Amino acid sequence: MWLFMYACYALITLTYVGVVVTGLQGIFGFPVFGAPHPTVGFLTTIIYLFTQVLIIFFFIGTATSVREYVEDQQDGAADGRAADGLGGSAVARAKQLRGSVSGHVYLHILLFMAQSIVGGAAVAQAVPGWIHTVLVAAAFGYHHYVIAQQHRGFRMMTNLILEVTGVQGPPEQR
């Protein structure tokens, strides 16, 4: 879990750098390793989509792991932890957390893809460039919010897993 989460953070950082470089490249028109703005933008989009798919997979996988762990504990009832009500609460919190992060990620993917597609259309002079600029500004602004939500989600999901497994007590005992 930790390695996967840190890989997501590394890819978030790489994506952020790519978005900033691509944005500056679009404004000032300089090549990056000989590649023009549309090429670097396309590469950044691919890295961005890969990153977001991994993040969604992280939240789906960890929520599923919480549910399976709780079910195993209820079946075994080795330490009685699941029988005290933590199990159902933990599964509900994991689902809620997954949903709250995933909703923002899906919306941001939609906005990011819209600005990428309109960017291609702007390069082909099929739409005015200012439409791409407005969408880029909106996607970049929302990108900051989504990163904050993802970080909050990583932290909360990790704490939930630690709480459910008994490695760390409930929040009121910390």
C-alpha positions as CSV (number, residue, x, y, z in Angstrom):
1,M,0.0,0.0,0.0
2,W,2.7,2.5,1.0
3,L,4.8,1.9,-2.2
4,F,1.7,2.3,-4.3
5,M,0.7,5.5,-2.6
6,Y,4.2,7.0,-2.9
7,A,4.2,6.0,-6.6
8,C,0.9,8.0,-6.9
9,Y,2.6,11.0,-5.2
10,A,5.6,10.8,-7.6
11,L,3.3,10.6,-10.6
12,I,1.2,13.5,-9.2
13,T,4.4,15.6,-9.0
14,L,5.5,14.5,-12.5
15,T,2.1,15.5,-13.9
16,Y,2.2,18.8,-12.1
17,V,5.6,19.6,-13.5
18,G,4.4,18.5,-17.0
19,V,1.3,20.7,-16.8
20,V,3.3,23.8,-15.7
21,V,6.0,23.2,-18.4
22,T,3.4,22.6,-21.1
23,G,1.5,25.8,-20.0
24,L,4.6,27.9,-20.1
25,Q,5.5,26.4,-23.4
26,G,2.1,27.3,-24.8
27,I,2.5,30.9,-23.6
28,F,6.1,31.5,-24.6
29,G,6.5,29.0,-27.5
30,F,9.8,27.4,-26.6
31,P,10.5,23.7,-27.5
32,V,11.1,21.1,-24.8
33,F,13.8,18.7,-25.9
34,G,13.0,19.8,-29.5
35,A,9.3,19.0,-29.1
36,P,6.6,21.6,-29.8
37,H,3.7,22.5,-27.4
38,P,1.2,20.0,-28.8
39,T,3.6,17.1,-28.5
40,V,4.5,17.9,-24.9
41,G,0.9,18.5,-24.1
42,F,-0.1,15.1,-25.5
43,L,2.6,13.4,-23.4
44,T,1.5,15.3,-20.3
45,T,-2.1,14.2,-20.9
46,I,-1.0,10.5,-21.2
47,I,0.9,10.8,-17.9
48,Y,-1.9,12.6,-16.3
49,L,-4.5,9.9,-17.3
50,F,-2.2,7.1,-16.1
51,T,-1.8,8.9,-12.8
52,Q,-5.5,9.4,-12.2
53,V,-6.3,5.8,-13.2
54,L,-3.8,4.6,-10.6
55,I,-5.3,6.9,-7.9
56,I,-8.8,5.6,-8.6
57,F,-7.5,2.1,-8.5
58,F,-5.8,2.8,-5.1
59,F,-9.1,4.0,-3.6
60,I,-11.1,1.1,-5.1
61,G,-8.5,-1.4,-4.0
62,T,-8.2,-0.1,-0.5
63,A,-11.9,0.2,0.0
64,T,-12.3,-3.4,-1.2
65,S,-9.5,-4.5,1.1
66,V,-11.2,-2.9,4.1
67,R,-14.4,-4.7,3.3
68,E,-12.7,-8.1,2.8
69,Y,-10.7,-7.6,6.0
70,V,-13.8,-6.8,8.0
71,E,-15.6,-9.9,6.5
72,D,-12.7,-12.1,7.4
73,Q,-12.6,-10.7,10.9
74,Q,-16.3,-11.3,11.3
75,D,-16.0,-14.9,10.1
76,G,-13.0,-15.6,12.3
77,A,-13.9,-13.2,15.2
78,A,-10.4,-13.9,16.6
79,D,-10.2,-10.7,18.6
80,G,-13.8,-9.5,18.6
81,R,-12.8,-6.3,16.8
82,A,-15.4,-6.6,14.0
83,A,-18.1,-7.6,16.4
84,D,-18.0,-4.3,18.2
85,G,-19.4,-2.3,15.3
86,L,-16.2,-0.9,13.9
87,G,-16.4,-3.2,10.9
88,G,-19.6,-1.9,9.4
89,S,-18.6,1.7,10.2
90,A,-15.2,1.2,8.6
91,V,-16.7,-0.3,5.4
92,A,-19.2,2.6,5.1
93,R,-16.4,5.2,5.7
94,A,-14.2,3.5,3.1
95,K,-17.0,3.6,0.5
96,Q,-17.8,7.3,1.4
97,L,-14.1,8.2,1.1
98,R,-13.6,6.4,-2.2
99,G,-16.7,8.1,-3.6
100,S,-15.7,11.6,-2.4
101,V,-12.3,11.4,-4.0
102,S,-13.4,9.6,-7.2
103,G,-16.1,12.1,-7.9
104,H,-13.5,15.0,-8.1
105,V,-11.1,12.8,-10.1
106,Y,-13.7,12.0,-12.7
107,L,-14.8,15.6,-13.0
108,H,-11.2,16.7,-13.4
109,I,-10.5,14.1,-16.0
110,L,-13.4,15.4,-18.0
111,L,-12.2,19.0,-17.7
112,F,-8.6,18.0,-18.5
113,M,-9.6,16.0,-21.5
114,A,-11.8,18.9,-22.7
115,Q,-9.0,21.3,-22.6
116,S,-6.7,18.8,-24.4
117,I,-9.1,18.1,-27.2
118,V,-9.9,21.8,-27.6
119,G,-6.2,22.5,-27.6
120,G,-5.8,20.1,-30.5
121,A,-8.6,21.9,-32.3
122,A,-7.0,25.3,-31.6
123,V,-3.7,24.1,-33.1
124,A,-5.7,23.0,-36.2
125,Q,-7.4,26.4,-36.1
126,A,-10.8,24.9,-35.8
127,V,-11.7,26.8,-32.7
128,P,-10.4,30.1,-31.3
129,G,-7.3,29.7,-29.0
130,W,-8.9,31.7,-26.2
131,I,-11.4,28.8,-25.6
132,H,-8.4,26.5,-24.9
133,T,-6.8,29.1,-22.7
134,V,-10.0,29.4,-20.6
135,L,-10.3,25.6,-20.2
136,V,-6.6,25.3,-19.3
137,A,-7.0,28.0,-16.6
138,A,-10.1,26.2,-15.2
139,A,-8.4,22.7,-15.3
140,F,-5.2,24.1,-13.7
141,G,-7.2,25.8,-10.9
142,Y,-9.3,22.7,-10.2
143,H,-6.1,20.6,-10.4
144,H,-4.9,22.2,-7.2
145,Y,-8.2,21.4,-5.4
146,V,-8.1,17.8,-6.7
147,I,-4.5,17.3,-5.5
148,A,-5.5,18.5,-2.0
149,Q,-8.5,16.2,-2.0
150,Q,-6.4,13.2,-3.1
151,H,-3.8,13.9,-0.4
152,R,-6.6,14.2,2.2
153,G,-8.1,10.9,0.9
154,F,-4.7,9.1,1.0
155,R,-4.3,10.2,4.6
156,M,-7.8,9.3,5.7
157,M,-7.8,5.9,4.0
158,T,-4.4,5.1,5.5
159,N,-5.6,6.0,9.0
160,L,-8.8,4.0,8.4
161,I,-6.8,0.9,7.4
162,L,-4.5,1.3,10.4
163,E,-7.6,1.7,12.7
164,V,-9.3,-1.4,11.3
165,T,-6.3,-3.6,11.5
166,G,-5.6,-2.5,15.1
167,V,-2.2,-1.0,14.3
168,Q,-3.5,2.3,15.5
169,G,-6.5,3.0,17.8
170,P,-9.6,5.0,16.9
171,P,-9.1,8.8,16.4
172,E,-10.3,9.7,19.9
173,Q,-7.5,7.6,21.4
174,R,-4.7,9.2,19.3
